[in-house]
């Protein structure tokens, strides 16, 4: 059983899709912090929808989760709160014949999701949330104060140039699409 107590029994799916949304309790946050070796987890929220696929033996879980945790900056060694967000998409089945085999064909579609075999007639949604959040955690967390202005802007998705600098691949995407770049790669 997971640190987050959120189990969905498959027999509850007979009435149609189920939405499971909530804020995790303080005790559950503390247990997640211990498991993930974090100083503290301030909050976890998730919003999941579970439904049977047309196959009826396969259950699809789609949603998102967000966690605010106290981390230690790897540059300044100061504590700061980091928000981790993740999108969740998984397939489950109680039928061993429908589960994805470990010996799956190498040429299989890499975009296809694996179908996880359930041990019981239930999906541990709490465990799913913890696993997805753990995969999204920054391995070398840096507080916003430890980032340079260029890194902060880059983290926000903006292309940033310092004085007398051009990005080495500026305009490459335009060239590959057949368009022209404003700058041919020469410095002004």
N, C-alpha and C positions, 0 to 999 in steps of 0.2 A: 504494500500500500504506500502511496506517495505522501509527501509532506503536505500536499494540498488535498483535502478530502473531497473529491468530486468524482464520484463513480456513477456512470449511467448504465443501468441494467437494460439489456436489449429488449426485454419483454415490454418495457415502457415505450418502445418505438412503434408499437402496433397502431397507435393513434396518429402517427405521422411524424414529421420532423420535430425535433426538440431544440430549443434554444437554452443554452446554459451560460448565464452571465452573472458575474458577481465580483466584489472586492474580496480579496483573501483576508482572513483574520490575522490579528497580530501574532498569535501563536504559530499559525502556518507560515507567516513571513519569517519568523525566527528560525523555524525548522529548515526553510529553504536557504536562509543565510548560512546555517551550519553546514548543510549539504554542499553548497557551492563555495564554501570557504570565503564568504563575504563578511565584512565588518558588521553590516546591518542591512536588512531589506526593509525599506520604509513602507512600500505598498506594492501590491500586484493586483492587476485587474485583467479580466479576460471576458471575451464575448465569443462564444462558439455556437455553431449550428451543426446539428448532427441529423443526417437523413439516410434512409435506405436508398441505394441506387436501384435502377430498374432491374438489376440482377436479383435483388431482394436478399442475397446472402452477403452482400458487401455494404458496409456502412461508411459514409464519407463524413469527415470532420473538417469544417472550414471555419476560420475565424482569426482572431488576433489576441495578443496578450501584451501587457506593458508592465515593466517593473522599474521601480525607483530604488536604487541601492547605494549605500555609502561605500565608496571605493577610495583607494589611496593612489594619488597621482604618482606615476613612475618617474616623473621629472622632479617635482618639488617635494614629494613625500607628504604632501598635505591631503587631508580627507576632503572629498567633495561628493555631491550626489550626482549619480549618472542615471539617465533614463535609457532603458533598453526596451526596444519594441520588436515584435516579430509577427509575421504572418504564419498561420498554421494551416496545413492541408495534409491530411492523412486518410488512408483507407484501411479498414479493418474487416476481418471476417472470422466467424466461428467455424467455418468449413475448411478443413485442412487441404482439400482439393482446390480451393480458390486462392489460397495463400501463395504469394510469390515464392518460388523455390530459390534456395541459396545457389543452386546449380543452374540458374537462369542462363539462357542463351546469350552469348557475348554480343550478338548483333541485335539484341532487344532494344526497343525504343528507350533512349536514355531520358527522355522527358516524361515517361510514364512513371507513375507512383508505384512503389511496392505496396502490396496488400499484406498487412501484418496479421498474423494468426493470433486470435484471442485465446488466452488460457482459460477464461471463464466466459460466461454469457454476459459480460459487462465490459465497458470501455473505461479505463482509468484516465479520465480527462485531466485530473490534477497532475498526474505523472507526465502526460503529454505536454502540458503547459510548462512544467519545470524543465523538461528536456529541450524544448524549443528555445526558452529563454537562456538556458545554459549555453546553447550553440551560438547565440548572438552576443554574448558578453565579450567586451574588448579584452584582449589578452594583456595589453600594456596600456591601461587606462591613463588618460591625460586630462587634467582639469582644463577648463577654458583659459585660465590664467597662464598655464604653461605653454599654450599654443601661440605661435607668432601670428600677426595679423593675416599673413598669407595662408597659414594653415586653417585659421578660423573661417576665412572666406572660402577656402577650398572645401572644408567640411560642410559648408552650406551650399556647395555646388557651383560656386562662381569661379571663373578662370581669373587668376590673379597674376599680374606681372610686377616684379620689383623694378626699381629704376634701372634702365639700360639692360633689361632682360626680356627675352622672348621665350616662350615655351617651345621646346625643340620640335614638337609635333603639332604646333598651332596650324590650323588650316588643313590638316591631313584628312579629316572626315569630309570636308568640302571637296577636296581633290578626288577622294575615292568615289564620291557621289557624282563626279563629273563637273562640279561647280568650281568657281574660282575663289581663291582666298584673297582677302584684302592685302595680306602681307606675303610676299614671295619668299620669306625666310631671311631677308636681309635686315640688318639693324638700321634704324633711322639715325 
